[in-house]
Amino acid sequence: MTTAIVTDSTTSAGPEVLERPDVRVVPLTFHFGPDETYRDKVDMTNEQFYERLRDADVFPTTSQPPAGAFVEAYEALSDYDDILVLTLSRKLSGTYDSAGQAAGMVDRPVEVLDTRSAEMGSGLILLEALKVLDEGGDFKDVKRAAEAAAGRCNLLFAVGTLEYLAKSGRIGRAQRLVGTALDIRPVLKVVDGEVVPHKRTRGRRRQMNSIIEEVKPAAEAGRPIYFGHIATPEPLAELAEGLGVEKTRVAEIGGVVGSHVGLGAYGLAHL
């Protein structure tokens, strides 16, 4: 029995993962107005997207892949017996539903798992699944590893503004932090697939220290960590130094997630 994995473009993954024959990535899309549609991380580089975001008069919108895009991915993996699909949180996107609909359109075993995360978090979950796969695990082992990782994955990020989350409607319970006092810098967390307020700090230094304090036990225990940023790699060196770890995994967050979180955001995921 052989297993392949399909994920979506909001999963952070390096070239060593993206080039694997047993992995397929289905892109979400973002739109600048009704006439401009781009596939996430395909039709426009991250650098190009964020330059456009800075200057755009129209706030970009995003959409899930159509079911047909997942069907194409499943069919491209015809040499494999089973397919596990890892999607970003269904509370943030309809991608899970598209993947599930597509699973019912093909005559082969496909199971869809909601990672309850995105970008660096989903990236760590994918890596855990691939680790078991490479160790010879069967489909049940791979799925079990992904489910376990999803259950213990933590994703935190620092933002300079809540403007983008508010505009996109993905702000969730962090709405209560909007319009607070000058220089309030929130730390947000993804909890059970939803963006929630974690800490409300004043000033950049306290914002970073709050993340370091939260993640320090995991870093000291040697747990996997995945750093990420939105056109702002500079804070990651300081963050890694504060945690006493090397930045072995760094993701530049793509346009779909970046359009919601906003320029200048950075953070990490850990298991």
C-alpha positions in Angstrom: 0.0 0.0 0.0 1.4 3.4 -0.9 0.2 6.8 0.3 0.3 10.3 -1.3 -0.6 13.6 0.3 -2.5 16.5 -1.2 -2.5 19.9 0.5 -3.4 23.5 -0.4 -1.2 26.5 -1.0 -1.7 27.9 2.5 0.6 25.1 3.8 4.2 26.3 4.2 6.5 23.9 2.5 10.1 24.1 1.2 11.3 22.9 -2.2 12.3 19.5 -0.7 8.6 18.9 0.0 7.1 20.5 -3.1 9.3 18.5 -5.4 8.3 15.2 -4.0 6.3 13.0 -6.4 4.0 11.9 -3.6 2.9 15.5 -2.7 0.5 17.8 -4.6 -0.4 21.3 -3.8 -3.8 22.8 -4.9 -3.7 26.7 -4.9 -6.3 29.0 -3.5 -6.9 32.2 -5.4 -6.8 35.9 -4.6 -8.5 38.7 -6.5 -7.8 42.4 -7.0 -11.3 43.4 -8.0 -13.6 41.4 -10.3 -11.2 41.3 -13.3 -7.9 40.1 -11.7 -7.5 36.6 -10.3 -4.3 35.0 -9.4 -3.4 31.5 -8.0 -1.7 31.7 -4.6 2.1 31.2 -4.9 1.8 30.4 -8.6 0.8 33.4 -10.8 2.5 36.0 -8.6 5.5 35.8 -6.4 5.1 36.8 -2.7 7.3 39.8 -3.3 5.1 40.9 -6.2 1.9 40.4 -4.2 3.1 42.4 -1.2 4.2 45.3 -3.4 0.8 45.2 -4.9 -0.9 45.1 -1.5 1.0 48.1 -0.3 -0.1 50.2 -3.3 -3.5 48.7 -4.0 -6.7 50.9 -3.8 -8.7 47.7 -3.9 -8.4 45.3 -0.9 -7.8 41.8 -2.2 -10.3 39.0 -1.6 -9.6 35.3 -1.5 -11.4 32.1 -2.5 -11.1 28.4 -2.0 -10.1 26.1 -4.9 -12.9 24.6 -6.9 -13.6 20.9 -6.4 -12.3 20.3 -9.9 -8.8 21.4 -8.9 -8.7 18.8 -6.2 -10.0 16.2 -8.6 -7.1 16.9 -10.9 -4.6 16.5 -8.1 -6.2 13.2 -7.0 -6.1 11.9 -10.5 -2.5 12.9 -11.0 -1.6 10.6 -8.1 -3.0 7.5 -9.8 0.1 5.5 -9.0 -0.7 5.6 -5.2 -3.2 3.5 -3.4 -4.4 6.1 -0.8 -4.6 9.8 -0.6 -4.6 11.9 2.5 -5.6 15.6 2.1 -4.5 18.2 4.5 -6.4 21.5 4.3 -6.3 24.8 6.2 -8.8 25.4 8.9 -12.4 25.0 7.7 -13.2 28.0 10.0 -11.1 30.2 7.8 -11.9 28.8 4.4 -14.2 26.5 2.4 -11.2 24.6 1.1 -11.9 21.6 3.3 -15.4 21.4 1.7 -14.0 21.6 -1.8 -11.6 18.8 -1.1 -14.3 16.7 0.4 -16.6 17.3 -2.5 -13.8 16.2 -4.9 -13.2 13.1 -2.9 -16.7 12.0 -3.7 -16.1 12.5 -7.4 -13.2 10.0 -7.8 -13.3 6.3 -7.6 -10.5 5.8 -5.1 -9.7 6.1 -1.4 -9.4 9.8 -0.4 -9.6 11.1 3.1 -9.7 14.8 4.0 -8.3 16.1 7.3 -8.8 19.6 8.6 -5.5 20.8 10.1 -7.3 23.5 12.1 -4.3 25.7 11.2 -2.6 27.3 8.2 0.9 28.2 6.8 3.6 27.3 9.4 1.2 25.2 11.4 -0.1 23.2 8.5 3.5 22.9 7.3 4.6 21.2 10.6 1.6 18.9 10.4 2.5 17.9 6.8 6.2 17.3 7.8 5.0 15.0 10.6 2.9 13.0 8.2 5.8 12.8 5.7 8.1 11.6 8.4 6.0 8.6 9.2 5.5 8.0 5.5 9.2 7.9 4.9 9.7 5.6 7.8 7.5 3.0 6.1 4.2 3.8 7.8 1.0 2.8 6.1 -2.0 5.1 5.4 -3.5 4.7 8.9 -0.1 5.5 10.5 0.3 8.6 8.3 -3.2 9.8 9.1 -2.8 9.1 12.8 0.5 11.2 12.8 -1.2 14.1 11.0 -4.2 14.0 13.4 -1.9 13.9 16.5 0.2 16.9 15.1 -3.0 18.9 14.4 -4.1 18.3 18.0 -1.0 19.7 19.5 0.0 22.3 17.0 0.3 26.0 18.2 0.4 28.9 15.9 1.1 32.4 17.1 1.8 35.6 15.3 2.5 39.2 16.0 0.7 41.9 14.0 1.2 45.6 13.8 -2.5 46.2 12.9 -5.8 44.4 12.9 -6.9 46.3 9.8 -6.4 43.5 7.4 -8.2 40.9 9.6 -11.1 43.3 10.1 -11.4 44.0 6.4 -11.3 40.3 5.4 -13.8 39.3 8.0 -11.5 36.7 9.5 -10.9 38.5 12.7 -13.0 36.2 14.8 -12.8 36.9 18.6 -9.9 39.3 18.1 -12.5 41.9 17.1 -12.5 43.1 20.7 -8.9 44.4 20.2 -9.8 46.8 17.4 -9.7 50.5 18.3 -7.6 50.0 21.4 -5.1 52.5 22.8 -2.1 53.8 21.0 0.7 51.3 20.2 -1.2 48.3 21.3 0.4 45.3 19.5 -1.7 42.2 19.7 -0.4 38.6 19.7 -2.9 36.4 18.0 -3.2 32.6 18.2 -5.0 30.0 16.2 -7.1 27.9 18.6 -9.2 25.1 17.2 -8.9 26.6 13.8 -10.0 30.1 14.7 -8.0 33.3 15.1 -8.3 34.5 18.7 -6.7 37.2 20.8 -3.9 35.8 22.9 -2.2 38.8 24.5 -2.5 42.5 24.2 0.9 44.1 24.6 2.2 47.7 24.3 5.2 48.2 22.1 7.2 46.0 19.8 9.6 44.6 22.5 6.8 43.4 24.8 5.0 41.9 21.9 8.0 39.8 20.9 8.8 38.9 24.5 5.3 37.6 25.0 5.8 35.1 22.1 9.2 34.1 23.5 7.8 33.5 26.9 5.0 31.4 25.5 7.2 29.2 23.2 10.3 28.9 25.4 9.2 25.6 27.0 8.7 24.0 23.6 12.0 25.3 22.3 13.9 24.0 25.4 12.2 20.6 24.9 13.5 20.5 21.3 10.0 20.5 19.8 9.7 21.3 16.0 9.4 25.0 15.3 8.5 26.7 12.0 9.0 30.5 11.7 7.1 32.6 9.3 6.9 36.3 8.2 5.1 38.6 5.8 7.7 40.7 3.9 9.4 41.2 7.3 12.1 38.6 7.9 14.2 40.8 10.3 12.3 40.0 13.6 12.8 36.3 13.1 16.5 36.4 14.0 15.7 38.2 17.2 12.9 35.8 17.9 15.1 32.7 17.3 17.8 34.2 19.5 15.4 34.8 22.3 14.3 31.2 22.1 17.8 29.8 21.8 17.2 28.0 18.6 18.3 28.0 14.9 15.9 29.2 12.2 16.0 25.9 10.4 12.5 26.3 8.9 11.4 29.7 7.7 8.3 30.4 5.5 7.5 33.6 3.7 3.7 33.6 4.1 1.8 33.7 0.8 -0.7 36.2 -0.5 -3.9 34.4 0.6 -3.0 34.3 4.3 -0.9 37.5 4.1 -3.9 39.5 2.8 -5.8 38.7 6.0 -2.9 39.1 8.5 -1.3 42.1 6.9 2.1 43.5 6.1 4.8 43.3 8.8 3.3 40.3 10.6 5.6 37.5 11.9 5.3 34.5 14.1 5.8 30.8 14.5 4.2 27.4 14.9 5.4 24.7 17.2 4.3 21.2 18.2 
